[in-house]
Amino acid sequence: MGKQGRKRLVSYALFLAALFQCRFLAFAILDPLDFLALQLIRKSMNDLPGSSFFTSWDFTSDPCNFTRVYCESDKVIALNLGDPRAGFPGLTGRLDTAIGKLSSLTEFSLVLGRVFGSLPLSISQLENLRVLAITQNFISGNIPASLGRLRRLKTLDLSYNRLTGKIPRPIGTLPELTNVLFCHNNLSGSVPPFLFQALTRLDLKRNALTGSLPNSFSPSLQFLSLSWNQLTGPVDSVLSRLDQLSFLDLSFNRFTGPIPDRVFSFPLTNLHLQIK
């Protein structure tokens, strides 16, 4: 091969290397705010002994390849912290307020561990969020009323924590909300009205809720669990409209009055009406 041929070969090799590097960088570069938010979230939590969730979280590599981090273009769109499989130790620490900087996030979950502290108010900045599931941890304090700003939210699962206070009324105004799970907390006050028709699942069992039921439950409800509270009053007018129910649990409350006959014509596969 002549001198000119070698030069052309070297030039071509350098061109291919540069092209590969550009493509790699285009794939790997994450929005700086998202990158920083993931770093702060990682610093605020650790694996419990026996857990290896954060093993892949090496910030010298592409964060979009981290365990349960999902990206689209240069933005994080889904973040699922913790291992949902039973028997796995999970995570500990606090959820950093930096979660609110992941502006394109549509799904966030934090499951099965010993994460403590209150829910960061910054979650309410995630206007694209459709799924928020922070469950089976030690989260305490009130449910922020500002979650009512999440107008695209479909699933809100805060079950199995240590939350206190009332269920904020703005939660009931979320137009696309289909699943609400607040069971196994220490919530008090009354059940707020749920004003929109999308709701199909409402699980409030094992709290300290009081008062009567609102008449505004969506007729689309298929799952309603209110057991082990201190709810009172009649239920006939409320239940008569819920003809899509397949699961109904009113047990261990202080309800009065009859159960309407038409309930027994609903497509129920589970019905629990025990009294204290």
C-alpha angles and dihedrals in degrees: 000000000000127000093259091050092052091050091052091048092050091047091050091049091051090049092052091047091051091047092050091048092050091050092048093049092047088054097042104043111103124193106274093233091053091046091052092045092054090049092052092046090051092050091052095055139044139189115266114235108289094024123110101179096125096046092104094046097103108150093205086073134056109294089209086072093055118116110281095355112126125191139188115198105322097334135087108238101172133027122181112182121195134017114280094201114113115252097028114123098228130192137315135200131059132306107249121230087237087087086085091064093068090091097176095050113134098169131033127171134171113183145179109357146086102280109149140184130066131310109272112246087219090077086078089068092067096095093170094055116128101165125039114173120166104161144153095022136102100266111155140181128052130327103251113246086214089076082083086079091069094093095171095052115129103168126036113179118172095149127147099025136107100260119155138186129048130323102255114244093224088069088069092057097061103120100207099038111132104160127042118175117175098145124143099028133107099255119155139187126054133321106263122228115266103214104187131075101230097082113113103157128043119170117177101148123143100028133107099255119157140187131048129310121265118244092226101083112137113258085223091071112128100168123041121169119173102149125142098027132108098251119154143187134054123322103189098095092045096049097043091074097048099083094150094065117131095165124039126169119173096151126139099022133106101254119153136201132037132320106237114249093232090067087077090060092057118105090260120165094168125035124171120178105155117147131215 
